[in-house]
């Protein structure tokens, strides 16, 4: 399917711009010459220096404006949308993490539900062309249908994080139905790569293996994940942004896509790939399954392929090699975290 190229005349708002996916997506838009407003509250859920380091990259572009804001501050958002003619919103900001949602549920309600509602209200009152938002494979819960299809039932998430993402999809559906706002949900599957999140297993595994520390291997390594390299995620999202005009023409205002590698890897094999890239064997502590975890994730991406012609395809060893090389360069050679702080 031939899609129209990215419209460089439009103004793009990316929430969570200093986040992992947000930085990479914003950089891709900026490289194309698009005008991007990035929003992030730069919270300390993980090392804020990494967020500033990502932001440093974006601040080098003249067509980028950064706005530090919390999405629960509706008045601030109202001012931002009033002062800028925002055409397309890519909403990636959220409180992430399955296990942390058990420890601190309140922040998930505020960020993922209240903040999401505020963004939807801005899209409604300011008539944006297209609203794309991050959902998650966590909405599938303990779904037994493999691979996961967007046609599957998602009424039984097993974590509060997954429940908030499912609620986001329902809220987006309501706003599409009532106000004809084209909305596209992006169910991401275990994203990894350079500048990734330190709370993710592959990140902590790499750090521990390099330093000779033991790693915790849950369910004795008998778990499966559809690990998706960051470049594939960005390519998929960009294709769906290009698909904005087609969605409007078809009068299909509400759509959800899986964006995954379409290949489920066993956790122990994933660890082996990291060991190979690092050149060192891990010291393993085998542990039972954690609360909120699921046994397997596996994305059916047939809808994505049909509507955009794109399918993620980066092999796991290639993606891990790139990440480990970045990790060594970033942490062993050092990085200028503080260039824009203060």
HELIX and SHEET records of a PDB file:
HELIX    1   1 UNK A   20  UNK A   31  1                                  12    
HELIX    2   2 UNK A   48  UNK A   58  1                                  11    
HELIX    3   3 UNK A   74  UNK A   83  1                                  10    
HELIX    4   4 UNK A  100  UNK A  103  1                                   4    
HELIX    5   5 UNK A  105  UNK A  108  1                                   4    
HELIX    6   6 UNK A  109  UNK A  114  3                                   6    
HELIX    7   7 UNK A  115  UNK A  125  1                                  11    
HELIX    8   8 UNK A  137  UNK A  140  5                                   4    
HELIX    9   9 UNK A  160  UNK A  179  1                                  20    
HELIX   10  10 UNK A  201  UNK A  211  1                                  11    
HELIX   11  11 UNK A  219  UNK A  221  5                                   3    
HELIX   12  12 UNK A  230  UNK A  242  1                                  13    
HELIX   13  13 UNK A  244  UNK A  250  1                                   7    
HELIX   14  14 UNK A  267  UNK A  278  1                                  12    
HELIX   15  15 UNK A  302  UNK A  308  1                                   7    
HELIX   16  16 UNK A  316  UNK A  327  1                                  12    
HELIX   17  17 UNK A  328  UNK A  332  3                                   5    
SHEET    1   A 7 UNK A  64  UNK A  68  0                                        
SHEET    2   A 7 UNK A  35  UNK A  40  1                                        
SHEET    3   A 7 UNK A  11  UNK A  15  1                                        
SHEET    4   A 7 UNK A  88  UNK A  91  1                                        
SHEET    5   A 7 UNK A 130  UNK A 136  1                                        
SHEET    6   A 7 UNK A 183  UNK A 188  1                                        
SHEET    7   A 7 UNK A 254  UNK A 259  1                                        
SHEET    1   B 2 UNK A 191  UNK A 192  0                                        
SHEET    2   B 2 UNK A 228  UNK A 229  1                                        
SHEET    1   C 2 UNK A 214  UNK A 218  0                                        
SHEET    2   C 2 UNK A 283  UNK A 287  1                                        
SHEET    1   D 2 UNK A 224  UNK A 225  0                                        
SHEET    2   D 2 UNK A 265  UNK A 266 -1                                        
END                                                                             
